[in-house]
Amino acid sequence: PFVYALALADSGAEAVLAKVGAQPTGDPFNTISLDDVTIRAHNPMVNAGAIAAVSLVQASSEADRWNQVSQNLSDFAGRPLTVLEKVYESEYTTAYGNRGIANLLYNWGRLYSDPEEALRVYTRECSVGVSAQDLGMMGATLANGGVNPLTGKRVMPAEHVPELLAVMATAGFYDESGVWMFKAGLPAKTGVGGGIVAVVPGRFAIAAFSPRLNEAGNSIR
């Protein structure tokens, strides 16, 4: 969600929507597939759309792209975040599926940077270490209209927060998003590390961490 926020801030909602969809997939998060009609990633919450979102960050180089992504994540958390290098090395050296996704996107003109660059930055992004408190603060920044409540820094334009929360609501729990909305009714994002952040707009956020996953890649708890 947070890199998608950066893409929205860079290019605006309509331009981003033309390049990365906002529809739920009904498929697992790591499915190697694109929308049949538009030939674009279904949404930015599954792997294909998240990799595409990285490529939408306006950058002059790979180092610039990563610095922007890293600073953005830290701004959401309200403190400097760092990459867990062992996690990154493990993920990047076994990223065969994600590499296939990046190349498929690039083949159809739906990746907007070099595919291996996008894959490296995406994998580093996925290897940033956070605590549940960090995740809660990141969600609270969305609940607070894009302003970090700890630092007071505006991290994303207020007008794009509802659009981001809408995509979290429809696709944040991968192919279990409908069940989540049925039971909880809040915009939320899960991760395959076992973390969950849910946002009550204008009020607060809740973060939880329990690493055992179900078949959909969501925490069983």
C-alpha positions in Angstrom: 0.0 0.0 0.0 2.8 2.4 0.9 4.6 2.2 -2.4 1.3 2.5 -4.2 0.8 5.7 -2.2 4.1 7.0 -3.5 3.1 6.2 -7.1 -0.2 8.0 -6.5 1.6 11.1 -5.2 4.0 11.0 -8.2 1.5 10.6 -11.0 -2.0 11.0 -9.7 -4.8 8.5 -9.4 -6.1 8.5 -13.0 -2.6 8.0 -14.5 -1.8 5.2 -12.1 -5.2 3.5 -12.6 -4.5 3.4 -16.3 -1.4 1.4 -15.7 -2.3 -0.8 -12.6 -5.8 -1.9 -12.1 -8.0 -1.8 -8.9 -10.0 -5.0 -9.3 -9.8 -8.0 -6.9 -8.3 -11.0 -8.6 -9.9 -14.0 -6.9 -6.5 -15.7 -7.5 -3.6 -16.3 -5.1 -1.3 -13.3 -4.5 1.6 -14.7 -6.5 -0.3 -15.8 -9.6 1.5 -15.1 -12.8 -1.4 -13.5 -14.7 -2.7 -10.2 -16.0 -6.1 -8.8 -16.7 -7.5 -10.4 -19.8 -8.9 -7.2 -21.2 -6.5 -4.5 -20.3 -3.3 -6.7 -20.0 -2.3 -5.0 -16.8 -1.8 -6.1 -13.2 -5.1 -6.6 -11.5 -4.3 -4.4 -8.5 -1.3 -3.1 -6.5 -1.9 -5.5 -3.6 -0.8 -8.7 -5.3 2.8 -9.3 -6.5 2.3 -8.3 -10.1 0.7 -5.0 -9.2 3.2 -4.3 -6.4 6.1 -4.8 -8.8 4.4 -2.6 -11.4 3.9 0.1 -8.7 7.6 0.1 -7.9 8.3 0.7 -11.6 5.9 3.7 -11.5 8.0 5.6 -9.0 9.5 8.5 -10.9 13.3 7.9 -10.6 16.5 8.7 -12.4 18.3 5.5 -11.4 17.8 2.3 -9.5 19.6 3.9 -6.5 17.2 6.9 -6.7 14.2 4.6 -7.0 15.2 2.6 -3.9 16.0 5.8 -1.9 12.6 7.1 -2.6 10.9 3.9 -1.7 13.0 3.5 1.5 12.4 7.1 2.6 8.7 6.8 2.0 8.4 3.7 4.1 10.4 5.3 6.9 8.2 8.4 6.7 5.1 6.3 7.1 6.6 4.6 10.1 7.9 7.8 11.7 11.4 6.4 12.1 14.3 5.1 9.9 13.6 1.6 8.7 16.3 -0.8 7.5 16.5 -3.8 5.2 17.0 -7.3 6.7 19.8 -8.2 4.3 19.7 -12.0 4.9 16.0 -11.9 4.1 16.7 -9.9 0.9 19.5 -12.3 -0.2 17.2 -15.3 0.4 14.3 -13.7 -1.4 16.2 -12.4 -4.4 18.1 -15.6 -5.1 14.9 -17.6 -5.2 12.7 -15.0 -6.9 11.9 -17.1 -10.0 8.1 -16.6 -9.8 8.4 -12.8 -9.3 11.1 -12.6 -12.0 8.6 -14.3 -14.4 5.9 -11.8 -13.3 8.2 -8.8 -14.0 9.2 -10.1 -17.4 5.6 -10.8 -18.3 4.6 -7.3 -17.4 7.6 -5.9 -19.3 6.7 -8.0 -22.4 3.2 -6.5 -22.5 4.4 -2.9 -21.9 3.0 -2.9 -18.3 6.2 -2.5 -16.5 7.6 1.0 -16.6 11.3 0.5 -15.8 13.9 -2.2 -16.4 12.4 -5.5 -15.1 15.4 -6.6 -13.1 15.6 -3.2 -11.5 12.0 -3.3 -10.5 12.4 -6.8 -9.1 15.4 -5.8 -7.0 13.8 -2.7 -5.6 10.5 -4.6 -5.0 12.4 -7.4 -3.2 14.3 -5.0 -1.0 11.0 -3.2 -0.2 9.6 -6.6 0.9 12.7 -7.2 3.1 12.4 -4.1 5.2 12.0 -4.9 8.9 9.2 -3.5 10.9 7.6 -4.1 14.3 3.9 -4.3 14.9 4.2 -0.8 16.4 5.8 0.5 13.2 3.0 -1.1 11.1 0.4 0.4 13.4 2.0 3.9 12.9 2.1 3.4 9.1 -1.6 2.5 9.2 -2.3 5.4 11.5 -0.8 7.8 8.9 -3.4 6.6 6.5 -6.1 7.0 9.1 -4.9 10.5 9.7 -5.3 11.6 6.1 -1.7 11.0 5.1 -0.1 12.9 8.0 2.1 10.9 10.3 0.6 11.5 13.8 4.0 11.1 15.5 6.2 13.3 13.4 3.5 15.6 11.9 4.9 15.1 8.4 2.6 14.9 5.4 3.6 11.6 3.8 1.0 11.5 1.0 -1.6 13.9 -0.4 -4.9 13.7 1.4 -6.9 13.4 -1.8 -5.3 10.0 -2.6 -5.9 8.4 0.8 -9.6 7.3 0.1 -8.4 5.8 -3.2 -5.7 3.8 -1.5 -8.0 2.6 1.2 -10.6 1.5 -1.4 -8.0 -0.8 -3.0 -7.0 -2.1 0.4 -10.7 -2.8 1.1 -11.2 -4.7 -2.2 -7.9 -6.5 -2.5 -5.8 -6.2 0.7 -6.4 -9.8 1.7 -5.6 -11.3 -1.6 -8.4 -13.8 -2.7 -9.9 -13.7 0.8 -10.6 -10.0 0.7 -14.4 -10.6 0.4 -14.4 -12.8 3.5 -12.3 -10.2 5.4 -14.8 -7.4 4.5 -17.7 -9.6 5.4 -16.2 -10.3 8.9 -14.3 -7.1 9.7 -15.4 -4.4 7.2 -12.2 -2.4 7.3 -9.7 -1.5 4.7 -6.7 -3.6 5.6 -3.5 -5.2 4.2 -2.0 -8.5 5.0 1.4 -9.8 4.3 3.0 -13.2 3.9 5.2 -12.4 6.9 2.0 -12.7 9.1 1.4 -9.0 9.6 -1.9 -7.3 9.2 -2.7 -3.6 9.4 -6.4 -2.4 9.4 -7.4 1.3 9.1 -10.4 3.1 10.6 -10.4 6.3 8.5 -10.2 9.4 10.6 -9.8 7.4 13.8 -7.0 4.9 14.2 -5.3 1.8 12.8 -4.7 -1.6 14.3 -1.7 -3.8 13.5 -1.2 -7.5 14.5 1.4 -10.1 13.9 1.1 -13.8 13.9 3.2 -15.6 11.3 1.4 -18.9 10.7 -0.5 -18.6 7.4 -3.5 -20.1 5.8 -3.6 -21.3 2.1 -4.4 -17.7 1.0 -1.2 -16.3 2.5 -3.0 -14.6 5.4 -2.4 -15.0 9.1 -4.6 -17.8 10.4 -5.4 -15.6 13.4 
